[in-house]
Amino acid sequence: MEESSMAKTTEQKQAKSSFMRGVRHEFKKIVWPSKKSVFYYSLAVVAISIISSTIIWGLDNVLKRLLGLIIH
């Protein structure tokens, strides 16, 4: 009985070790973006956020005024 629990423990350790080796191997494949590309991507996100929020704000105001005209 002790041998089977020791075998399971050994198998679990080997599985964890194999998993960690796989993780390390996958981390070596990561290609991080350059500072320049991160800057431009961030700039694009901010610009698109401003543009889309302005469009939504404008549509909201137009619909609010139309509803105000319809109701009154």
C-alpha positions as CSV (number, residue, x, y, z in Angstrom):
1,M,0.0,0.0,0.0
2,E,2.8,2.4,0.8
3,E,4.5,1.6,-2.5
4,S,1.4,2.6,-4.5
5,S,1.2,6.0,-2.6
6,M,4.9,6.5,-3.2
7,A,4.4,5.7,-6.8
8,K,1.6,8.2,-7.1
9,T,3.7,10.9,-5.3
10,T,6.6,10.2,-7.7
11,E,4.2,10.4,-10.7
12,Q,2.7,13.6,-9.4
13,K,6.2,15.1,-9.0
14,Q,7.2,14.1,-12.5
15,A,3.9,15.5,-13.9
16,K,4.5,18.8,-12.2
17,S,8.1,18.9,-13.3
18,S,7.1,18.1,-16.9
19,F,4.4,20.9,-16.7
20,M,6.9,23.4,-15.5
21,R,9.4,22.5,-18.2
22,G,6.6,23.0,-20.7
23,V,5.8,26.4,-19.2
24,R,9.4,27.5,-19.4
25,H,9.6,26.3,-23.0
26,E,6.5,28.3,-23.9
27,F,7.8,31.4,-22.2
28,K,10.8,31.3,-24.4
29,K,8.5,31.7,-27.4
30,I,7.0,35.0,-26.2
31,V,7.9,38.0,-28.4
32,W,7.4,41.2,-26.4
33,P,6.4,44.3,-28.4
34,S,8.8,47.2,-28.6
35,K,8.3,50.5,-26.7
36,K,7.5,52.2,-29.9
37,S,4.8,49.8,-30.9
38,V,3.3,49.9,-27.4
39,F,3.2,53.7,-27.6
40,Y,1.4,53.6,-30.9
41,Y,-1.0,50.9,-29.9
42,S,-1.9,52.9,-26.7
43,L,-2.3,56.0,-28.8
44,A,-4.7,54.2,-31.1
45,V,-6.7,52.9,-28.2
46,V,-7.0,56.4,-26.6
47,A,-8.0,58.0,-30.0
48,I,-10.6,55.3,-30.8
49,S,-12.0,55.6,-27.2
50,I,-12.3,59.4,-27.6
51,I,-13.9,59.1,-31.0
52,S,-16.4,56.4,-30.0
53,S,-17.4,58.2,-26.8
54,T,-17.9,61.4,-28.7
55,I,-20.1,59.6,-31.3
56,I,-22.1,58.0,-28.5
57,W,-22.5,61.3,-26.6
58,G,-23.7,63.0,-29.8
59,L,-26.2,60.2,-30.6
60,D,-27.5,60.4,-27.0
61,N,-28.0,64.1,-27.2
62,V,-29.8,63.8,-30.6
63,L,-32.1,61.1,-29.3
64,K,-32.8,63.0,-26.1
65,R,-33.8,66.1,-28.0
66,L,-36.0,64.0,-30.4
67,L,-37.7,62.3,-27.5
68,G,-38.2,65.7,-25.9
69,L,-39.9,67.0,-29.0
70,I,-42.1,63.9,-29.3
71,I,-43.2,63.9,-25.7
72,H,-43.9,67.7,-25.5
